[in-house]
Amino acid sequence: MGAEFSYRVYEKADRAAVEREWQTAVERDLRENGSSYSGSIGMLQGQIEWRRERFEDRDKASDFLCDKHQKWKPAMAVVCGTGWMIGGWCSS
């Protein structure tokens, strides 16, 4: 089984609003792509590990998530600019 790295960027600081949008995106992905090794964010099951790391640059934020996240674990979130980046390795 493989994995695909996927993330979303939310341009707002309100963590509760970001979490609601993330949950909606995960639910939509599960409806569209199914729940069996799709390689997309539905495989992260909507859970989020909120990290303290902050990045001004999207590339550095995604590199961090790519390096630190482990497949089968909840999505990770880091501050990116004035908002949040959430993502991780999605089973495929």
PDB file with one MODEL, atoms N, CA, C and O in Angstrom:
MODEL        1
ATOM      1  N   MET A   1       0.828  -1.169   0.000  1.00  0.00           N
ATOM      2  CA  MET A   1       0.000   0.000   0.000  1.00  0.00           C
ATOM      3  C   MET A   1       0.883   1.248   0.000  1.00  0.00           C
ATOM      4  O   MET A   1       1.910   1.310   0.677  1.00  0.00           O
ATOM      5  N   GLY A   2       0.457   2.216  -0.766  1.00  0.00           N
ATOM      6  CA  GLY A   2       1.216   3.441  -0.864  1.00  0.00           C
ATOM      7  C   GLY A   2       0.563   4.584  -0.111  1.00  0.00           C
ATOM      8  O   GLY A   2      -0.325   4.383   0.718  1.00  0.00           O
ATOM      9  N   ALA A   3       1.023   5.790  -0.418  1.00  0.00           N
ATOM     10  CA  ALA A   3       0.470   6.990   0.215  1.00  0.00           C
ATOM     11  C   ALA A   3       0.711   8.189  -0.694  1.00  0.00           C
ATOM     12  O   ALA A   3       1.688   8.241  -1.442  1.00  0.00           O
ATOM     13  N   GLU A   4      -0.195   9.139  -0.610  1.00  0.00           N
ATOM     14  CA  GLU A   4      -0.086  10.412  -1.323  1.00  0.00           C
ATOM     15  C   GLU A   4      -0.103  11.525  -0.287  1.00  0.00           C
ATOM     16  O   GLU A   4      -0.888  11.487   0.661  1.00  0.00           O
ATOM     17  N   PHE A   5       0.768  12.521  -0.471  1.00  0.00           N
ATOM     18  CA  PHE A   5       0.769  13.657   0.446  1.00  0.00           C
ATOM     19  C   PHE A   5      -0.229  14.693  -0.058  1.00  0.00           C
ATOM     20  O   PHE A   5      -0.201  15.074  -1.228  1.00  0.00           O
ATOM     21  N   SER A   6      -1.103  15.141   0.823  1.00  0.00           N
ATOM     22  CA  SER A   6      -2.116  16.120   0.442  1.00  0.00           C
ATOM     23  C   SER A   6      -2.320  17.113   1.576  1.00  0.00           C
ATOM     24  O   SER A   6      -2.195  16.760   2.748  1.00  0.00           O
ATOM     25  N   TYR A   7      -2.634  18.350   1.227  1.00  0.00           N
ATOM     26  CA  TYR A   7      -2.880  19.368   2.247  1.00  0.00           C
ATOM     27  C   TYR A   7      -3.866  20.408   1.730  1.00  0.00           C
ATOM     28  O   TYR A   7      -4.131  20.499   0.532  1.00  0.00           O
ATOM     29  N   ARG A   8      -4.397  21.184   2.660  1.00  0.00           N
ATOM     30  CA  ARG A   8      -5.267  22.315   2.352  1.00  0.00           C
ATOM     31  C   ARG A   8      -4.759  23.519   3.135  1.00  0.00           C
ATOM     32  O   ARG A   8      -4.234  23.377   4.239  1.00  0.00           O
ATOM     33  N   VAL A   9      -4.921  24.712   2.552  1.00  0.00           N
ATOM     34  CA  VAL A   9      -4.543  25.951   3.218  1.00  0.00           C
ATOM     35  C   VAL A   9      -5.810  26.746   3.492  1.00  0.00           C
ATOM     36  O   VAL A   9      -6.656  26.916   2.613  1.00  0.00           O
ATOM     37  N   TYR A  10      -5.926  27.226   4.712  1.00  0.00           N
ATOM     38  CA  TYR A  10      -7.066  28.030   5.133  1.00  0.00           C
ATOM     39  C   TYR A  10      -6.547  29.393   5.548  1.00  0.00           C
ATOM     40  O   TYR A  10      -5.758  29.504   6.487  1.00  0.00           O
ATOM     41  N   GLU A  11      -6.982  30.420   4.858  1.00  0.00           N
ATOM     42  CA  GLU A  11      -6.485  31.788   5.060  1.00  0.00           C
ATOM     43  C   GLU A  11      -7.257  32.513   6.156  1.00  0.00           C
ATOM     44  O   GLU A  11      -7.761  33.617   5.950  1.00  0.00           O
ATOM     45  N   LYS A  12      -7.342  31.880   7.319  1.00  0.00           N
ATOM     46  CA  LYS A  12      -7.980  32.513   8.472  1.00  0.00           C
ATOM     47  C   LYS A  12      -7.329  31.986   9.731  1.00  0.00           C
ATOM     48  O   LYS A  12      -6.843  30.856   9.773  1.00  0.00           O
ATOM     49  N   ALA A  13      -7.326  32.828  10.766  1.00  0.00           N
ATOM     50  CA  ALA A  13      -6.675  32.457  12.016  1.00  0.00           C
ATOM     51  C   ALA A  13      -7.606  31.722  12.969  1.00  0.00           C
ATOM     52  O   ALA A  13      -7.125  31.052  13.883  1.00  0.00           O
ATOM     53  N   ASP A  14      -8.908  31.820  12.790  1.00  0.00           N
ATOM     54  CA  ASP A  14      -9.891  31.224  13.697  1.00  0.00           C
ATOM     55  C   ASP A  14      -9.840  29.700  13.598  1.00  0.00           C
ATOM     56  O   ASP A  14     -10.341  29.107  12.643  1.00  0.00           O
ATOM     57  N   ARG A  15      -9.232  29.088  14.593  1.00  0.00           N
ATOM     58  CA  ARG A  15      -9.006  27.643  14.562  1.00  0.00           C
ATOM     59  C   ARG A  15     -10.316  26.850  14.492  1.00  0.00           C
ATOM     60  O   ARG A  15     -10.385  25.836  13.798  1.00  0.00           O
ATOM     61  N   ALA A  16     -11.342  27.299  15.195  1.00  0.00           N
ATOM     62  CA  ALA A  16     -12.626  26.585  15.179  1.00  0.00           C
ATOM     63  C   ALA A  16     -13.243  26.621  13.780  1.00  0.00           C
ATOM     64  O   ALA A  16     -13.784  25.617  13.316  1.00  0.00           O
ATOM     65  N   ALA A  17     -13.165  27.762  13.113  1.00  0.00           N
ATOM     66  CA  ALA A  17     -13.698  27.879  11.743  1.00  0.00           C
ATOM     67  C   ALA A  17     -12.897  27.014  10.781  1.00  0.00           C
ATOM     68  O   ALA A  17     -13.466  26.375   9.896  1.00  0.00           O
ATOM     69  N   VAL A  18     -11.593  26.992  10.949  1.00  0.00           N
ATOM     70  CA  VAL A  18     -10.737  26.161  10.101  1.00  0.00           C
ATOM     71  C   VAL A  18     -11.079  24.686  10.308  1.00  0.00           C
ATOM     72  O   VAL A  18     -11.163  23.926   9.343  1.00  0.00           O
ATOM     73  N   GLU A  19     -11.274  24.287  11.544  1.00  0.00           N
ATOM     74  CA  GLU A  19     -11.603  22.885  11.822  1.00  0.00           C
ATOM     75  C   GLU A  19     -12.943  22.500  11.179  1.00  0.00           C
ATOM     76  O   GLU A  19     -13.076  21.403  10.638  1.00  0.00           O
ATOM     77  N   ARG A  20     -13.926  23.393  11.237  1.00  0.00           N
ATOM     78  CA  ARG A  20     -15.216  23.104  10.590  1.00  0.00           C
ATOM     79  C   ARG A  20     -15.050  22.947   9.083  1.00  0.00           C
ATOM     80  O   ARG A  20     -15.613  22.028   8.488  1.00  0.00           O
ATOM     81  N   GLU A  21     -14.279  23.841   8.463  1.00  0.00           N
ATOM     82  CA  GLU A  21     -14.049  23.748   7.013  1.00  0.00           C
ATOM     83  C   GLU A  21     -13.289  22.476   6.651  1.00  0.00           C
ATOM     84  O   GLU A  21     -13.589  21.836   5.643  1.00  0.00           O
ATOM     85  N   TRP A  22     -12.313  22.113   7.468  1.00  0.00           N
ATOM     86  CA  TRP A  22     -11.557  20.872   7.242  1.00  0.00           C
ATOM     87  C   TRP A  22     -12.493  19.666   7.314  1.00  0.00           C
ATOM     88  O   TRP A  22     -12.448  18.793   6.447  1.00  0.00           O
ATOM     89  N   GLN A  23     -13.339  19.615   8.343  1.00  0.00           N
ATOM     90  CA  GLN A  23     -14.274  18.502   8.486  1.00  0.00           C
ATOM     91  C   GLN A  23     -15.193  18.396   7.264  1.00  0.00           C
ATOM     92  O   GLN A  23     -15.463  17.297   6.781  1.00  0.00           O
ATOM     93  N   THR A  24     -15.665  19.524   6.774  1.00  0.00           N
ATOM     94  CA  THR A  24     -16.518  19.541   5.585  1.00  0.00           C
ATOM     95  C   THR A  24     -15.757  19.005   4.379  1.00  0.00           C
ATOM     96  O   THR A  24     -16.298  18.224   3.596  1.00  0.00           O
ATOM     97  N   ALA A  25     -14.502  19.425   4.231  1.00  0.00           N
ATOM     98  CA  ALA A  25     -13.685  18.968   3.097  1.00  0.00           C
ATOM     99  C   ALA A  25     -13.430  17.466   3.171  1.00  0.00           C
ATOM    100  O   ALA A  25     -13.465  16.780   2.149  1.00  0.00           O
ATOM    101  N   VAL A  26     -13.177  16.953   4.368  1.00  0.00           N
ATOM    102  CA  VAL A  26     -12.938  15.517   4.548  1.00  0.00           C
ATOM    103  C   VAL A  26     -14.207  14.728   4.215  1.00  0.00           C
ATOM    104  O   VAL A  26     -14.147  13.719   3.513  1.00  0.00           O
ATOM    105  N   GLU A  27     -15.346  15.186   4.716  1.00  0.00           N
ATOM    106  CA  GLU A  27     -16.618  14.498   4.434  1.00  0.00           C
ATOM    107  C   GLU A  27     -16.923  14.487   2.940  1.00  0.00           C
ATOM    108  O   GLU A  27     -17.359  13.472   2.396  1.00  0.00           O
ATOM    109  N   ARG A  28     -16.690  15.622   2.279  1.00  0.00           N
ATOM    110  CA  ARG A  28     -16.910  15.709   0.831  1.00  0.00           C
ATOM    111  C   ARG A  28     -15.975  14.750   0.097  1.00  0.00           C
ATOM    112  O   ARG A  28     -16.393  14.065  -0.836  1.00  0.00           O
ATOM    113  N   ASP A  29     -14.728  14.702   0.514  1.00  0.00           N
ATOM    114  CA  ASP A  29     -13.768  13.807  -0.115  1.00  0.00           C
ATOM    115  C   ASP A  29     -14.188  12.346   0.048  1.00  0.00           C
ATOM    116  O   ASP A  29     -14.074  11.560  -0.892  1.00  0.00           O
ATOM    117  N   LEU A  30     -14.663  11.986   1.216  1.00  0.00           N
ATOM    118  CA  LEU A  30     -15.107  10.608   1.432  1.00  0.00           C
ATOM    119  C   LEU A  30     -16.286  10.252   0.529  1.00  0.00           C
ATOM    120  O   LEU A  30     -16.355   9.139   0.006  1.00  0.00           O
ATOM    121  N   ARG A  31     -17.215  11.196   0.344  1.00  0.00           N
ATOM    122  CA  ARG A  31     -18.343  10.940  -0.562  1.00  0.00           C
ATOM    123  C   ARG A  31     -17.878  10.788  -2.002  1.00  0.00           C
ATOM    124  O   ARG A  31     -18.356   9.914  -2.726  1.00  0.00           O
ATOM    125  N   GLU A  32     -16.942  11.643  -2.418  1.00  0.00           N
ATOM    126  CA  GLU A  32     -16.494  11.658  -3.811  1.00  0.00           C
ATOM    127  C   GLU A  32     -15.502  10.545  -4.146  1.00  0.00           C
ATOM    128  O   GLU A  32     -15.524  10.007  -5.253  1.00  0.00           O
ATOM    129  N   ASN A  33     -14.625  10.194  -3.189  1.00  0.00           N
ATOM    130  CA  ASN A  33     -13.536   9.263  -3.481  1.00  0.00           C
ATOM    131  C   ASN A  33     -13.600   7.954  -2.712  1.00  0.00           C
ATOM    132  O   ASN A  33     -12.778   7.066  -2.937  1.00  0.00           O
ATOM    133  N   GLY A  34     -14.547   7.823  -1.823  1.00  0.00           N
ATOM    134  CA  GLY A  34     -14.675   6.599  -1.050  1.00  0.00           C
ATOM    135  C   GLY A  34     -13.744   6.574   0.150  1.00  0.00           C
ATOM    136  O   GLY A  34     -12.947   7.487   0.365  1.00  0.00           O
ATOM    137  N   SER A  35     -13.867   5.509   0.920  1.00  0.00           N
ATOM    138  CA  SER A  35     -13.104   5.413   2.167  1.00  0.00           C
ATOM    139  C   SER A  35     -12.066   4.296   2.139  1.00  0.00           C
ATOM    140  O   SER A  35     -11.632   3.821   3.189  1.00  0.00           O
ATOM    141  N   SER A  36     -11.675   3.881   0.955  1.00  0.00           N
ATOM    142  CA  SER A  36     -10.734   2.778   0.853  1.00  0.00           C
ATOM    143  C   SER A  36      -9.516   3.169   0.016  1.00  0.00           C
ATOM    144  O   SER A  36      -9.543   3.081  -1.212  1.00  0.00           O
ATOM    145  N   TYR A  37      -8.464   3.596   0.681  1.00  0.00           N
ATOM    146  CA  TYR A  37      -7.167   3.842   0.035  1.00  0.00           C
ATOM    147  C   TYR A  37      -7.250   4.792  -1.168  1.00  0.00           C
ATOM    148  O   TYR A  37      -6.686   4.515  -2.226  1.00  0.00           O
ATOM    149  N   SER A  38      -7.950   5.901  -0.994  1.00  0.00           N
ATOM    150  CA  SER A  38      -8.121   6.848  -2.103  1.00  0.00           C
ATOM    151  C   SER A  38      -6.904   7.749  -2.314  1.00  0.00           C
ATOM    152  O   SER A  38      -6.759   8.346  -3.381  1.00  0.00           O
ATOM    153  N   GLY A  39      -6.036   7.855  -1.318  1.00  0.00           N
ATOM    154  CA  GLY A  39      -4.881   8.741  -1.434  1.00  0.00           C
ATOM    155  C   GLY A  39      -5.236  10.204  -1.274  1.00  0.00           C
ATOM    156  O   GLY A  39      -4.445  11.076  -1.635  1.00  0.00           O
ATOM    157  N   SER A  40      -6.414  10.488  -0.739  1.00  0.00           N
ATOM    158  CA  SER A  40      -6.838  11.877  -0.553  1.00  0.00           C
ATOM    159  C   SER A  40      -7.233  12.120   0.899  1.00  0.00           C
ATOM    160  O   SER A  40      -7.219  11.193   1.708  1.00  0.00           O
ATOM    161  N   ILE A  41      -7.584  13.353   1.233  1.00  0.00           N
ATOM    162  CA  ILE A  41      -7.719  13.757   2.635  1.00  0.00           C
ATOM    163  C   ILE A  41      -8.770  12.984   3.424  1.00  0.00           C
ATOM    164  O   ILE A  41      -8.724  12.990   4.654  1.00  0.00           O
ATOM    165  N   GLY A  42      -9.697  12.331   2.772  1.00  0.00           N
ATOM    166  CA  GLY A  42     -10.661  11.515   3.490  1.00  0.00           C
ATOM    167  C   GLY A  42      -9.998  10.415   4.298  1.00  0.00           C
ATOM    168  O   GLY A  42     -10.544   9.969   5.308  1.00  0.00           O
ATOM    169  N   MET A  43      -8.830   9.976   3.866  1.00  0.00           N
ATOM    170  CA  MET A  43      -8.102   8.923   4.568  1.00  0.00           C
ATOM    171  C   MET A  43      -7.561   9.403   5.914  1.00  0.00           C
ATOM    172  O   MET A  43      -7.183   8.587   6.755  1.00  0.00           O
ATOM    173  N   LEU A  44      -7.521  10.724   6.124  1.00  0.00           N
ATOM    174  CA  LEU A  44      -7.033  11.274   7.394  1.00  0.00           C
ATOM    175  C   LEU A  44      -8.121  11.297   8.459  1.00  0.00           C
ATOM    176  O   LEU A  44      -7.853  11.644   9.610  1.00  0.00           O
ATOM    177  N   GLN A  45      -9.349  10.931   8.087  1.00  0.00           N
ATOM    178  CA  GLN A  45     -10.470  10.756   9.011  1.00  0.00           C
ATOM    179  C   GLN A  45     -10.879  12.006   9.777  1.00  0.00           C
ATOM    180  O   GLN A  45     -11.593  11.894  10.774  1.00  0.00           O
ATOM    181  N   GLY A  46     -10.459  13.178   9.357  1.00  0.00           N
ATOM    182  CA  GLY A  46     -10.948  14.409   9.954  1.00  0.00           C
ATOM    183  C   GLY A  46     -10.277  14.827  11.240  1.00  0.00           C
ATOM    184  O   GLY A  46     -10.465  15.963  11.677  1.00  0.00           O
ATOM    185  N   GLN A  47      -9.502  13.961  11.865  1.00  0.00           N
ATOM    186  CA  GLN A  47      -8.810  14.325  13.093  1.00  0.00           C
ATOM    187  C   GLN A  47      -7.627  15.227  12.776  1.00  0.00           C
ATOM    188  O   GLN A  47      -7.023  15.117  11.709  1.00  0.00           O
ATOM    189  N   ILE A  48      -7.296  16.121  13.709  1.00  0.00           N
ATOM    190  CA  ILE A  48      -6.197  17.068  13.481  1.00  0.00           C
ATOM    191  C   ILE A  48      -5.288  17.120  14.699  1.00  0.00           C
ATOM    192  O   ILE A  48      -5.751  17.227  15.834  1.00  0.00           O
ATOM    193  N   GLU A  49      -3.988  17.043  14.444  1.00  0.00           N
ATOM    194  CA  GLU A  49      -2.976  17.299  15.475  1.00  0.00           C
ATOM    195  C   GLU A  49      -2.513  18.745  15.265  1.00  0.00           C
ATOM    196  O   GLU A  49      -1.792  19.026  14.308  1.00  0.00           O
ATOM    197  N   TRP A  50      -2.912  19.644  16.132  1.00  0.00           N
ATOM    198  CA  TRP A  50      -2.576  21.066  16.009  1.00  0.00           C
ATOM    199  C   TRP A  50      -1.165  21.287  16.547  1.00  0.00           C
ATOM    200  O   TRP A  50      -0.904  21.056  17.727  1.00  0.00           O
ATOM    201  N   ARG A  51      -0.255  21.734  15.679  1.00  0.00           N
ATOM    202  CA  ARG A  51       1.149  21.940  16.053  1.00  0.00           C
ATOM    203  C   ARG A  51       1.421  23.416  16.350  1.00  0.00           C
ATOM    204  O   ARG A  51       0.646  24.291  15.965  1.00  0.00           O
ATOM    205  N   ARG A  52       2.523  23.676  17.031  1.00  0.00           N
ATOM    206  CA  ARG A  52       2.893  25.051  17.386  1.00  0.00           C
ATOM    207  C   ARG A  52       3.791  25.728  16.349  1.00  0.00           C
ATOM    208  O   ARG A  52       4.004  26.939  16.404  1.00  0.00           O
ATOM    209  N   GLU A  53       4.306  24.957  15.424  1.00  0.00           N
ATOM    210  CA  GLU A  53       5.229  25.506  14.430  1.00  0.00           C
ATOM    211  C   GLU A  53       4.519  26.556  13.564  1.00  0.00           C
ATOM    212  O   GLU A  53       3.332  26.441  13.261  1.00  0.00           O
ATOM    213  N   ARG A  54       5.290  27.583  13.177  1.00  0.00           N
ATOM    214  CA  ARG A  54       4.777  28.684  12.348  1.00  0.00           C
ATOM    215  C   ARG A  54       5.674  28.864  11.135  1.00  0.00           C
ATOM    216  O   ARG A  54       6.900  28.830  11.241  1.00  0.00           O
ATOM    217  N   PHE A  55       5.047  29.056   9.983  1.00  0.00           N
ATOM    218  CA  PHE A  55       5.791  29.258   8.741  1.00  0.00           C
ATOM    219  C   PHE A  55       5.172  30.409   7.970  1.00  0.00           C
ATOM    220  O   PHE A  55       3.948  30.529   7.899  1.00  0.00           O
ATOM    221  N   GLU A  56       6.002  31.242   7.402  1.00  0.00           N
ATOM    222  CA  GLU A  56       5.516  32.319   6.539  1.00  0.00           C
ATOM    223  C   GLU A  56       5.407  31.839   5.095  1.00  0.00           C
ATOM    224  O   GLU A  56       4.677  32.423   4.294  1.00  0.00           O
ATOM    225  N   ASP A  57       6.117  30.799   4.774  1.00  0.00           N
ATOM    226  CA  ASP A  57       6.228  30.297   3.412  1.00  0.00           C
ATOM    227  C   ASP A  57       5.489  28.965   3.270  1.00  0.00           C
ATOM    228  O   ASP A  57       5.708  28.048   4.062  1.00  0.00           O
ATOM    229  N   ARG A  58       4.617  28.856   2.267  1.00  0.00           N
ATOM    230  CA  ARG A  58       3.850  27.618   2.060  1.00  0.00           C
ATOM    231  C   ARG A  58       4.745  26.425   1.760  1.00  0.00           C
ATOM    232  O   ARG A  58       4.470  25.314   2.213  1.00  0.00           O
ATOM    233  N   ASP A  59       5.803  26.642   1.007  1.00  0.00           N
ATOM    234  CA  ASP A  59       6.698  25.529   0.681  1.00  0.00           C
ATOM    235  C   ASP A  59       7.347  24.952   1.935  1.00  0.00           C
ATOM    236  O   ASP A  59       7.446  23.734   2.083  1.00  0.00           O
ATOM    237  N   LYS A  60       7.789  25.831   2.840  1.00  0.00           N
ATOM    238  CA  LYS A  60       8.415  25.356   4.075  1.00  0.00           C
ATOM    239  C   LYS A  60       7.400  24.657   4.962  1.00  0.00           C
ATOM    240  O   LYS A  60       7.727  23.662   5.610  1.00  0.00           O
ATOM    241  N   ALA A  61       6.177  25.162   5.001  1.00  0.00           N
ATOM    242  CA  ALA A  61       5.128  24.523   5.800  1.00  0.00           C
ATOM    243  C   ALA A  61       4.811  23.135   5.253  1.00  0.00           C
ATOM    244  O   ALA A  61       4.711  22.174   6.016  1.00  0.00           O
ATOM    245  N   SER A  62       4.654  23.026   3.935  1.00  0.00           N
ATOM    246  CA  SER A  62       4.331  21.718   3.361  1.00  0.00           C
ATOM    247  C   SER A  62       5.512  20.752   3.499  1.00  0.00           C
ATOM    248  O   SER A  62       5.304  19.557   3.707  1.00  0.00           O
ATOM    249  N   ASP A  63       6.751  21.254   3.386  1.00  0.00           N
ATOM    250  CA  ASP A  63       7.921  20.398   3.605  1.00  0.00           C
ATOM    251  C   ASP A  63       7.921  19.846   5.032  1.00  0.00           C
ATOM    252  O   ASP A  63       8.207  18.668   5.246  1.00  0.00           O
ATOM    253  N   PHE A  64       7.602  20.699   6.000  1.00  0.00           N
ATOM    254  CA  PHE A  64       7.555  20.268   7.396  1.00  0.00           C
ATOM    255  C   PHE A  64       6.516  19.159   7.573  1.00  0.00           C
ATOM    256  O   PHE A  64       6.813  18.108   8.140  1.00  0.00           O
ATOM    257  N   LEU A  65       5.295  19.401   7.086  1.00  0.00           N
ATOM    258  CA  LEU A  65       4.246  18.394   7.219  1.00  0.00           C
ATOM    259  C   LEU A  65       4.637  17.090   6.524  1.00  0.00           C
ATOM    260  O   LEU A  65       4.415  16.001   7.053  1.00  0.00           O
ATOM    261  N   CYS A  66       5.212  17.217   5.351  1.00  0.00           N
ATOM    262  CA  CYS A  66       5.630  16.048   4.579  1.00  0.00           C
ATOM    263  C   CYS A  66       6.676  15.233   5.342  1.00  0.00           C
ATOM    264  O   CYS A  66       6.637  14.002   5.332  1.00  0.00           O
ATOM    265  N   ASP A  67       7.600  15.917   5.996  1.00  0.00           N
ATOM    266  CA  ASP A  67       8.675  15.244   6.731  1.00  0.00           C
ATOM    267  C   ASP A  67       8.202  14.656   8.067  1.00  0.00           C
ATOM    268  O   ASP A  67       8.660  13.585   8.465  1.00  0.00           O
ATOM    269  N   LYS A  68       7.298  15.342   8.754  1.00  0.00           N
ATOM    270  CA  LYS A  68       6.919  14.952  10.115  1.00  0.00           C
ATOM    271  C   LYS A  68       5.702  14.034  10.209  1.00  0.00           C
ATOM    272  O   LYS A  68       5.590  13.246  11.148  1.00  0.00           O
ATOM    273  N   HIS A  69       4.791  14.132   9.242  1.00  0.00           N
ATOM    274  CA  HIS A  69       3.567  13.335   9.335  1.00  0.00           C
ATOM    275  C   HIS A  69       3.839  11.878   8.974  1.00  0.00           C
ATOM    276  O   HIS A  69       4.677  11.583   8.122  1.00  0.00           O
ATOM    277  N   GLN A  70       3.122  10.980   9.630  1.00  0.00           N
ATOM    278  CA  GLN A  70       3.215   9.552   9.343  1.00  0.00           C
ATOM    279  C   GLN A  70       1.864   9.037   8.866  1.00  0.00           C
ATOM    280  O   GLN A  70       0.819   9.368   9.426  1.00  0.00           O
ATOM    281  N   LYS A  71       1.909   8.228   7.832  1.00  0.00           N
ATOM    282  CA  LYS A  71       0.691   7.607   7.316  1.00  0.00           C
ATOM    283  C   LYS A  71      -0.056   6.917   8.449  1.00  0.00           C
ATOM    284  O   LYS A  71       0.562   6.343   9.346  1.00  0.00           O
ATOM    285  N   TRP A  72      -1.374   6.971   8.409  1.00  0.00           N
ATOM    286  CA  TRP A  72      -2.304   6.394   9.380  1.00  0.00           C
ATOM    287  C   TRP A  72      -2.487   7.253  10.618  1.00  0.00           C
ATOM    288  O   TRP A  72      -3.297   6.911  11.479  1.00  0.00           O
ATOM    289  N   LYS A  73      -1.762   8.355  10.736  1.00  0.00           N
ATOM    290  CA  LYS A  73      -1.911   9.258  11.878  1.00  0.00           C
ATOM    291  C   LYS A  73      -2.886  10.375  11.511  1.00  0.00           C
ATOM    292  O   LYS A  73      -3.149  10.599  10.329  1.00  0.00           O
ATOM    293  N   PRO A  74      -3.432  11.085  12.521  1.00  0.00           N
ATOM    294  CA  PRO A  74      -4.310  12.219  12.214  1.00  0.00           C
ATOM    295  C   PRO A  74      -3.571  13.276  11.402  1.00  0.00           C
ATOM    296  O   PRO A  74      -2.344  13.357  11.441  1.00  0.00           O
ATOM    297  N   ALA A  75      -4.320  14.075  10.675  1.00  0.00           N
ATOM    298  CA  ALA A  75      -3.720  15.180   9.918  1.00  0.00           C
ATOM    299  C   ALA A  75      -2.965  16.093  10.878  1.00  0.00           C
ATOM    300  O   ALA A  75      -3.286  16.161  12.064  1.00  0.00           O
ATOM    301  N   MET A  76      -1.967  16.787  10.359  1.00  0.00           N
ATOM    302  CA  MET A  76      -1.227  17.758  11.156  1.00  0.00           C
ATOM    303  C   MET A  76      -1.547  19.153  10.636  1.00  0.00           C
ATOM    304  O   MET A  76      -1.757  19.352   9.439  1.00  0.00           O
ATOM    305  N   ALA A  77      -1.581  20.124  11.564  1.00  0.00           N
ATOM    306  CA  ALA A  77      -1.851  21.511  11.203  1.00  0.00           C
ATOM    307  C   ALA A  77      -0.741  22.401  11.742  1.00  0.00           C
ATOM    308  O   ALA A  77      -0.312  22.252  12.886  1.00  0.00           O
ATOM    309  N   VAL A  78      -0.278  23.328  10.907  1.00  0.00           N
ATOM    310  CA  VAL A  78       0.708  24.324  11.318  1.00  0.00           C
ATOM    311  C   VAL A  78       0.221  25.695  10.860  1.00  0.00           C
ATOM    312  O   VAL A  78      -0.520  25.815   9.885  1.00  0.00           O
ATOM    313  N   VAL A  79       0.649  26.716  11.579  1.00  0.00           N
ATOM    314  CA  VAL A  79       0.337  28.076  11.161  1.00  0.00           C
ATOM    315  C   VAL A  79       1.131  28.370   9.904  1.00  0.00           C
ATOM    316  O   VAL A  79       2.331  28.106   9.831  1.00  0.00           O
ATOM    317  N   CYS A  80       0.439  28.922   8.912  1.00  0.00           N
ATOM    318  CA  CYS A  80       1.064  29.260   7.635  1.00  0.00           C
ATOM    319  C   CYS A  80       0.610  30.666   7.259  1.00  0.00           C
ATOM    320  O   CYS A  80      -0.550  30.880   6.905  1.00  0.00           O
ATOM    321  N   GLY A  81       1.534  31.622   7.337  1.00  0.00           N
ATOM    322  CA  GLY A  81       1.158  33.012   7.089  1.00  0.00           C
ATOM    323  C   GLY A  81       0.187  33.465   8.161  1.00  0.00           C
ATOM    324  O   GLY A  81       0.485  33.377   9.353  1.00  0.00           O
ATOM    325  N   THR A  82      -0.981  33.952   7.741  1.00  0.00           N
ATOM    326  CA  THR A  82      -1.996  34.393   8.698  1.00  0.00           C
ATOM    327  C   THR A  82      -3.087  33.343   8.900  1.00  0.00           C
ATOM    328  O   THR A  82      -4.105  33.612   9.537  1.00  0.00           O
ATOM    329  N   GLY A  83      -2.869  32.150   8.357  1.00  0.00           N
ATOM    330  CA  GLY A  83      -3.865  31.087   8.469  1.00  0.00           C
ATOM    331  C   GLY A  83      -3.242  29.774   8.896  1.00  0.00           C
ATOM    332  O   GLY A  83      -2.286  29.740   9.671  1.00  0.00           O
ATOM    333  N   TRP A  84      -3.802  28.695   8.374  1.00  0.00           N
ATOM    334  CA  TRP A  84      -3.369  27.340   8.735  1.00  0.00           C
ATOM    335  C   TRP A  84      -3.177  26.473   7.502  1.00  0.00           C
ATOM    336  O   TRP A  84      -3.876  26.637   6.502  1.00  0.00           O
ATOM    337  N   MET A  85      -2.225  25.551   7.579  1.00  0.00           N
ATOM    338  CA  MET A  85      -2.076  24.494   6.590  1.00  0.00           C
ATOM    339  C   MET A  85      -2.322  23.191   7.330  1.00  0.00           C
ATOM    340  O   MET A  85      -1.752  22.952   8.395  1.00  0.00           O
ATOM    341  N   ILE A  86      -3.183  22.344   6.756  1.00  0.00           N
ATOM    342  CA  ILE A  86      -3.513  21.054   7.349  1.00  0.00           C
ATOM    343  C   ILE A  86      -3.289  19.976   6.288  1.00  0.00           C
ATOM    344  O   ILE A  86      -3.692  20.141   5.137  1.00  0.00           O
ATOM    345  N   GLY A  87      -2.651  18.880   6.676  1.00  0.00           N
ATOM    346  CA  GLY A  87      -2.445  17.813   5.714  1.00  0.00           C
ATOM    347  C   GLY A  87      -1.701  16.632   6.280  1.00  0.00           C
ATOM    348  O   GLY A  87      -1.499  16.517   7.489  1.00  0.00           O
ATOM    349  N   GLY A  88      -1.295  15.750   5.377  1.00  0.00           N
ATOM    350  CA  GLY A  88      -0.552  14.576   5.775  1.00  0.00           C
ATOM    351  C   GLY A  88      -0.507  13.542   4.675  1.00  0.00           C
ATOM    352  O   GLY A  88      -0.979  13.768   3.560  1.00  0.00           O
ATOM    353  N   TRP A  89       0.070  12.402   5.010  1.00  0.00           N
ATOM    354  CA  TRP A  89       0.174  11.268   4.084  1.00  0.00           C
ATOM    355  C   TRP A  89      -1.124  10.464   4.113  1.00  0.00           C
ATOM    356  O   TRP A  89      -1.539   9.981   5.167  1.00  0.00           O
ATOM    357  N   CYS A  90      -1.752  10.325   2.967  1.00  0.00           N
ATOM    358  CA  CYS A  90      -3.059   9.671   2.842  1.00  0.00           C
ATOM    359  C   CYS A  90      -2.871   8.317   2.174  1.00  0.00           C
ATOM    360  O   CYS A  90      -2.299   8.232   1.088  1.00  0.00           O
ATOM    361  N   SER A  91      -3.346   7.266   2.814  1.00  0.00           N
ATOM    362  CA  SER A  91      -3.151   5.922   2.291  1.00  0.00           C
ATOM    363  C   SER A  91      -3.782   5.755   0.902  1.00  0.00           C
ATOM    364  O   SER A  91      -4.870   6.257   0.621  1.00  0.00           O
ATOM    365  N   SER A  92      -3.056   5.034   0.055  1.00  0.00           N
ATOM    366  CA  SER A  92      -3.540   4.796  -1.325  1.00  0.00           C
ATOM    367  C   SER A  92      -3.225   3.370  -1.731  1.00  0.00           C
ATOM    368  O   SER A  92      -3.543   2.961  -2.848  1.00  0.00           O
TER     369      SER A  92
ENDMDL
END
